[in-house]
């Protein structure tokens, strides 16, 4: 299976060479992320795509000075909703009705169930839930990058509060949760590039209950 071969090829790139990734490939990665499943189809996150070198350099110090921040082609920031609101829920349900061209009683009842539940929850609980949805899309973006022969680095090593301030996310009702530098590996300077991928055996990973 081609996808599995690409996933075996990918690794958490530790050094990138600054080469630019084509816009077509970036668009494919973003679209793959947008097609990821999310709870109730709400897609409670946004993706900020950063190519501005000055901005990347500003983010680098609050990311443990990891070189992939400044040397990547595109820096993708996955930012989850800070909470669920009636407006946000209604916007997505209205979009479904618009795209499908009809209203469904069961779907509308489901809308009311969410409206009577999510907005009343603690905002931190809601953010944690939304962040989990962002991670699903994040994982799909990683697979899409690998499928196209593009390197990336899953990155949680940063100060989210500082990043939120740099990108002015809080005023938009967003909070950063994970970043994905995208680019091409620097084979001469990446200590991890030639090391074998290490994973648990399938027997250790999977329990089958017949």
KAPE-V686392 format. One line per field, one symbol per residue. phi: phi as a letter, one per 40 degrees, with the letter a starting at -180 (. if undefined). psi: psi as a letter, one per 20 degrees, with the letter a starting at -180 (. if undefined). burial: b if it has 24 or more other ideal C-beta (glycine too) atoms within 12 Angstrom, else e. Layout:
BEGIN
phi = ???
psi = ???
burial = ???
END
This chain:
BEGIN
phi = .cccccccccacdcabbgcccccdcccccccccccccbdggcfcabbcbbbccccccccdccbffccccccccbbcbcbcdcacbccccccccccdccccgabbccccccdcccccbdcccdcccccccccccccccdccccccccccgbcabdbbcacccccdcccfccccgbbcbabbcbibccccbcccdbcccbbdcdcccbbbbc
psi = pgghhhhhhqrnpipqjiqppqhghghggghghhiqqqpjkimlrqppopiohhhghhhghjlkkphhghirgpoppopqqhrprgggghghhhgghggijrqpghghhhghgghifgiirphhggghghhhhhhghghhhghhgghjkpqropoimrohggghggilhhijkqpqhqqnppbpqnhhjoiihjqqppqqqhhhhpppo.
burial = eeeeeeeeebbbbbbbbbeebeeebbebbbebbbebebbbebbbbbbbbbeeeeebeebbebbeebbbbbbbbbbbbbbbbbbbeeebbeebbeeeeeeeeeeeeeeeeebeebbeebeeeeeeebbebbbbbbbbbbbbbbbbbbbbebbbbbbeebebeebbebbebeeebbbbbbbbbbbbbeeeebeeeeeeeeeeeeeeeeeeee
END
